[in-house]
Amino acid sequence: MDYKDLNVWKESMDLVENIYKIAKLFPKEESYALSGQIKRAVVSVPSNIAEGQNRNTKKEFIQFLYISLGSISEVETQLLIAKRLNYVNNIEMELKQITKIRKMINALINSIKREINEK
């Protein structure tokens, strides 16, 4: 299976687009601070899913999925910071998307762990 066939990768790619649109709303002085940080974190989610899926072992894939979980939590935190600083107003859709992706990553991790344990 190719990583581009994974629903979690597709969903995280959609989140990248949404976060980039939101980051454009940040003040100019944030272009290298919070804006850059949230963009790096959100890009890390599908990137680590892709890299992990192409590793040699399932255990390595799980390791990269855990990195994606860390990145998705960074994105969530940075989005909440942007809201607290009044850079954005309505982030409910993105927060729901983040929760969905987090659940999908956890489900994939658990599925791979079951596969490993069945061997």
CORNOR-V939831 format. One record per helix or strand of 2 or more residues. SS is the DSSP state (hx for helix, st for strand). FROM is the first residue (numbers start at 0). TO is the last residue. If there is no record, write none. Layout:
ss=SS from=FROM to=TO
ss=SS from=FROM to=TO
//
This chain:
ss=hx from=2 to=4
ss=hx from=6 to=22
ss=hx from=27 to=29
ss=hx from=33 to=52
ss=hx from=57 to=83
ss=hx from=91 to=117
//
